[in-house]
Amino acid sequence: MVKYQTIIFHRVQTFSRAQIVQEFRLRCQAHAANDNKGFKQEFEELDLVGKELPITAGDLEANREKNRYPYILPYDHCRVRLSVQNSQPHTDYINANFVPGGGSERDFICTQGPLNNTMADFWRMVWEQNVRIIVMVTALKHKDIVLCDKYWPLQQGTVYHGLIQVTTVIRKQGPDYFVTTINLRQRDCPTDRLITHYYYPAWPDRGIPKDSSSLCAFTEYVRQQMEAIPRLGPAVVHCSAGVGRSGTFVTLLWLMQLCARGIKPDVRAAVEDLRLHRMWMVQNQEQYIFVHQCLLHWLSGGSSARRPQIQGASSNINQHSSSGRGSSGGRRHRHHRQTAPSDQPQTAMQQILNPGNLLRRLLPSSSSFNPGSNAF
């Protein structure tokens, strides 16, 4: 078991939006100079993070067919363990890791896109971990290559995966994404659960979306929804491998949460933390730079969340597959110049507790928190 030193700061200095954006813009400009020399150096320094951590469970012969990519395996120390079925060994395995997002070591589960033979395991994980939010940041296909098997009904209807009944109730469409309400029920169990599935298909494999405003609007919408509902369990985030795009999304969402509370973001520290929990999180330099671009765009008053509209549930979302780098799945990205939304007024206790919960090793211990300062 790997041991980490976690420091929770009870006094954290907060800053205004203007202070945060000014400092972050200067940092980005400095890193972008000389052909992105600063970004390249930072990203290279992260190359070996987590590489020594064991991955024995994923490499077992009995589990190899459960991995979409044989070279992307979950770290043993924080892998999601399913309940053992019928006393059968290895039935506890799924290619998924708990990763931090500001509050704990288990804010998110990052996982690969389900395979046909792991769909029942995926839904069992969702049920057992009390997941209520799934974020999917990949198309189902790129040309003829399957990036993620279809594990939920695209139209209204019900399918069964193992003991889990999966019913698509309603689907809404945003400018570049879909939001589907899914009802889950275990067979012979009267209890239902509602899952919200956020599907962003316009993100090419190993690449970045066409523009930052699209991803910022999607991420901000998910962030607002996560803030508005009780966190009963971790949120699941997946792409195809569950490392590049998934890591980029979690990093951006995490740092948005920090900034929304007046706390300066540190992209490098966040990615380093994530890579200690799942390999190759934020897989390439392009994605690493894109996190900075998106965060700067959002901080500068760029795209904010737009509520999705209800669409006919019979319309086919399978057609929105990635067609290469910068693909928008047949739809144009929409640009908005709106101010990033402010947090709702908080009680004094919430103001004191929230920043400390969100920090997790990202600020120096000398910082002090002024509960009367509310930057957003």
C-alpha positions in Angstrom: 0.0 0.0 0.0 1.4 3.4 -1.0 1.2 6.0 1.7 0.7 9.6 1.0 1.1 12.6 3.2 -2.1 14.6 3.1 -2.2 18.0 4.6 -5.5 19.7 5.1 -5.2 23.5 5.5 -7.7 25.2 7.7 -6.6 28.7 6.8 -6.4 29.4 3.1 -5.9 32.8 1.5 -8.4 33.6 -1.2 -8.1 36.0 -4.1 -10.4 38.0 -6.4 -11.1 36.8 -9.9 -9.1 39.6 -11.3 -6.0 38.6 -9.2 -6.3 35.0 -10.2 -6.8 35.6 -13.9 -4.0 38.1 -14.1 -1.5 35.8 -12.4 -2.6 32.8 -14.4 -2.4 34.6 -17.7 1.1 35.8 -17.0 2.1 32.2 -16.1 0.6 30.9 -19.3 2.3 33.5 -21.4 5.6 32.8 -19.8 5.2 29.0 -20.4 4.1 29.5 -24.0 7.3 31.5 -24.9 9.9 30.0 -27.0 7.6 27.4 -28.6 5.9 26.4 -25.4 9.2 25.7 -23.6 7.7 26.1 -20.1 4.8 23.7 -20.8 7.2 21.1 -22.4 9.5 21.2 -19.4 6.6 20.9 -16.9 5.0 18.0 -18.8 8.3 16.2 -19.1 8.9 16.5 -15.4 5.6 14.5 -14.9 6.7 11.7 -17.1 7.9 9.3 -14.4 5.1 10.1 -11.8 3.5 6.8 -10.7 5.5 4.6 -13.0 6.8 2.5 -10.2 3.4 1.7 -8.7 2.2 -1.9 -9.1 -0.4 -3.0 -11.5 -0.5 -6.8 -10.8 -4.3 -7.3 -10.7 -4.8 -5.9 -14.2 -1.9 -8.0 -15.6 -3.3 -11.3 -14.3 -4.2 -13.7 -17.1 -7.7 -14.0 -15.8 -8.2 -10.2 -16.1 -6.5 -9.4 -19.4 -9.6 -9.8 -21.5 -11.3 -7.2 -19.4 -8.8 -4.5 -20.4 -9.6 -2.5 -23.5 -5.9 -1.6 -23.9 -3.4 -4.1 -22.6 -0.9 -1.4 -21.7 -3.3 0.8 -19.6 -3.9 -1.0 -16.3 -5.2 0.3 -12.9 -2.8 0.8 -10.1 -3.4 -1.8 -7.4 -3.4 0.6 -4.4 -6.5 2.5 -5.5 -8.3 0.2 -8.0 -12.0 -0.1 -7.6 -12.8 -3.5 -6.2 -16.1 -5.1 -7.1 -17.9 -7.6 -4.8 -16.8 -11.2 -5.4 -19.5 -13.1 -7.2 -20.3 -16.7 -6.3 -16.9 -17.1 -4.5 -15.3 -16.9 -7.9 -11.7 -15.4 -7.9 -11.0 -12.3 -10.0 -14.7 -11.3 -10.2 -13.7 -8.3 -8.2 -11.7 -6.8 -11.0 -12.6 -3.8 -13.2 -10.2 -1.5 -15.0 -10.9 1.5 -12.9 -9.3 3.7 -10.3 -10.4 6.0 -7.5 -8.9 9.5 -8.1 -9.0 12.7 -6.2 -10.9 15.8 -7.2 -10.4 18.2 -4.3 -12.2 16.7 -1.4 -10.9 13.2 -0.9 -8.9 10.4 -2.6 -12.2 9.0 -4.0 -14.0 12.0 -5.5 -14.0 10.4 -9.0 -13.7 7.0 -10.6 -11.8 7.1 -13.8 -12.3 4.0 -16.0 -12.1 2.8 -19.5 -15.0 2.8 -21.9 -16.9 -0.5 -21.2 -16.3 -3.5 -23.4 -19.1 -5.8 -24.4 -17.8 -8.3 -21.8 -17.4 -5.8 -19.0 -20.8 -3.9 -19.3 -22.3 -5.9 -16.4 -19.2 -5.2 -14.3 -19.4 -1.5 -15.2 -23.1 -1.2 -14.0 -22.3 -3.3 -11.0 -19.6 -0.8 -10.1 -22.0 2.1 -10.5 -24.5 0.4 -8.2 -22.0 -0.8 -5.6 -20.3 2.6 -5.4 -23.6 4.5 -5.2 -22.6 6.5 -8.3 -25.2 9.1 -9.5 -23.2 10.9 -12.2 -21.4 9.4 -15.3 -19.4 11.7 -17.5 -18.5 10.2 -21.0 -16.0 12.2 -22.9 -15.6 10.1 -26.1 -17.6 9.2 -29.1 -18.7 5.6 -29.4 -16.7 5.2 -32.6 -14.0 6.9 -34.7 -14.6 5.8 -38.3 -14.7 2.0 -38.0 -12.8 1.8 -34.6 -15.0 1.2 -31.6 -13.8 3.5 -28.8 -16.5 2.5 -26.3 -19.2 -0.1 -26.5 -22.8 1.1 -26.2 -23.7 0.3 -22.5 -27.0 2.3 -22.2 -30.0 2.6 -24.5 -29.6 5.5 -26.9 -33.4 5.8 -27.1 -36.1 5.3 -24.5 -36.1 1.7 -23.5 -34.6 -0.9 -21.1 -31.7 -3.3 -21.3 -30.3 -5.8 -18.8 -26.6 -6.1 -17.9 -26.1 -8.9 -15.4 -28.5 -8.2 -12.5 -28.8 -4.5 -13.4 -31.8 -3.2 -15.3 -30.8 0.0 -17.2 -33.6 2.2 -18.5 -33.2 5.4 -20.5 -36.0 7.8 -19.3 -35.3 11.1 -21.0 -32.6 12.8 -23.0 -31.8 16.4 -23.3 -29.4 18.1 -25.8 -26.9 20.9 -25.1 -24.9 22.7 -27.8 -22.2 19.9 -27.9 -23.4 17.3 -25.5 -26.3 15.1 -24.3 -27.7 14.7 -20.9 -29.6 11.4 -20.3 -31.6 10.4 -17.2 -31.1 6.7 -16.6 -33.1 4.6 -14.1 -31.3 1.7 -12.5 -32.8 -1.3 -10.7 -31.4 -4.5 -9.5 -33.4 -7.5 -10.4 -35.7 -8.6 -7.6 -35.0 -5.4 -5.8 -37.8 -2.7 -5.5 -35.4 0.2 -5.1 -34.7 2.5 -8.1 -31.8 4.9 -8.6 -31.6 7.8 -11.0 -28.3 8.3 -12.8 -27.4 11.4 -14.9 -25.3 10.6 -17.9 -23.4 13.5 -19.5 -22.2 12.6 -23.0 -19.7 14.8 -24.8 -18.9 13.1 -28.1 -17.0 15.9 -29.8 -13.6 15.1 -28.3 -11.2 13.1 -30.6 -9.2 10.2 -29.2 -5.7 11.3 -27.9 -6.5 14.9 -29.0 -8.4 18.0 -27.8 -11.8 19.5 -28.8 -11.8 22.0 -31.6 -12.1 25.0 -29.3 -11.9 25.7 -25.6 -15.3 27.4 -25.3 -17.1 24.1 -26.0 -15.4 22.1 -23.4 -15.6 25.0 -20.9 -19.3 25.2 -21.3 -19.8 21.5 -20.8 -17.5 21.2 -17.8 -19.1 24.3 -16.2 -22.5 22.7 -16.6 -21.4 19.5 -15.1 -19.7 21.4 -12.2 -22.9 23.3 -11.4 -24.9 20.1 -11.4 -22.5 18.3 -9.1 -22.6 21.3 -6.7 -26.3 21.2 -6.7 -26.9 17.6 -5.7 -25.7 15.5 -2.7 -22.5 13.6 -3.3 -23.7 10.1 -2.4 -20.8 8.4 -4.2 -18.0 9.2 -6.6 -18.7 10.5 -10.1 -17.6 8.2 -12.9 -15.6 9.7 -15.7 -14.5 7.7 -18.7 -13.3 8.1 -22.3 -11.9 5.1 -24.2 -8.8 4.3 -22.1 -9.8 6.4 -19.1 -6.6 8.3 -18.9 -6.1 11.1 -21.5 -9.4 12.9 -22.0 -10.7 11.6 -18.6 -7.7 13.1 -16.8 -8.0 16.3 -18.7 -11.7 16.7 -17.8 -11.1 15.9 -14.1 -8.2 18.3 -13.9 -10.2 21.1 -15.5 -13.2 20.5 -13.2 -11.1 20.3 -10.1 -9.3 23.6 -10.9 -12.6 25.3 -11.8 -13.8 24.4 -8.3 -10.7 25.9 -6.7 -11.0 29.1 -8.7 -14.7 29.5 -8.0 -13.7 29.7 -4.3 -10.9 32.2 -4.9 -8.1 29.8 -4.7 -5.2 30.0 -7.3 -5.0 26.9 -9.6 -1.9 24.8 -10.0 -2.2 22.5 -13.1 1.0 20.7 -12.6 0.3 19.8 -9.0 -3.2 18.5 -9.9 -1.9 16.4 -12.8 0.8 15.0 -10.5 -1.7 14.0 -7.9 -3.9 12.3 -10.5 -1.0 10.4 -11.9 -0.4 8.9 -8.5 -3.8 7.3 -8.8 -4.1 6.3 -12.5 -1.4 6.1 -15.1 -1.1 8.7 -17.9 -3.8 11.0 -16.7 -3.6 13.9 -19.1 -1.9 11.8 -21.7 0.0 14.2 -23.9 1.4 17.7 -24.0 -1.4 18.9 -26.2 -3.9 18.0 -23.5 -1.8 19.5 -20.8 -1.6 22.9 -22.6 -5.3 22.7 -23.4 -6.1 22.5 -19.7 -4.4 25.9 -19.3 -6.2 27.3 -22.3 -9.6 26.2 -21.1 -9.0 27.5 -17.6 -7.8 30.9 -18.8 -10.8 31.1 -21.2 -13.2 30.3 -18.4 -11.5 32.7 -15.9 -11.6 35.5 -18.4 -15.3 35.3 -18.7 -15.6 33.0 -21.6 -18.3 30.3 -22.1 -20.6 29.5 -19.3 -23.0 26.6 -18.9 -26.0 26.5 -21.2 -28.9 24.3 -20.0 -29.7 21.5 -22.4 -33.0 21.4 -24.2 -35.3 18.3 -24.2 -35.0 16.4 -27.5 -37.0 13.6 -29.0 -35.8 10.5 -27.3 -36.0 8.6 -30.6 -33.3 10.7 -32.2 -30.0 8.8 -32.9 -27.0 9.9 -31.0 -24.8 7.1 -32.4 -24.3 9.2 -35.5 -22.3 11.8 -33.4 -19.0 9.9 -33.7 -15.6 11.5 -33.8 -14.2 11.9 -37.3 -10.7 12.9 -36.4 -9.0 15.7 -34.6 -11.2 18.7 -34.0 -14.3 16.8 -35.0 -17.6 18.2 -33.7 -19.6 15.2 -34.6 -21.5 17.0 -37.3 -22.4 20.0 -35.2 -20.8 23.4 -35.0 -19.5 24.7 -31.7 -21.3 27.7 -30.3 -19.4 30.6 -28.8 -20.6 32.7 -25.9 -19.1 35.7 -24.2 -20.7 35.4 -20.8 -19.3 35.8 -17.3 -18.6 32.5 -15.6 -21.4 32.1 -13.0 -20.8 33.0 -9.4 -21.3 30.6 -6.6 -24.5 30.9 -4.6 -24.2 32.7 -1.2 -22.7 30.3 1.4 -23.0 30.2 5.1 -19.9 31.1 7.1 -19.3 27.5 8.0 -19.5 26.5 4.3 -17.1 29.2 3.4 -14.6 27.9 6.0 -15.0 24.3 5.1 -15.2 24.2 1.3 -11.8 25.7 0.4 -10.0 23.3 2.8 -11.9 20.4 1.3 -10.8 21.5 -2.2 -7.2 22.1 -1.6 -5.5 18.8 -0.9 -1.8 19.6 -1.2 -2.2 22.3 -3.9 -1.2 25.3 -1.8 1.7 26.2 0.5 1.1 25.7 4.2 1.9 29.4 4.8 -1.4 30.4 3.2 -4.1 31.9 5.4 -7.9 31.9 4.7 -10.1 34.9 5.3 -13.7 33.6 5.7 -14.9 37.1 4.8 -13.4 37.0 1.4 -15.6 35.5 -1.3 -14.0 36.0 -4.6 -16.8 34.8 -6.8 
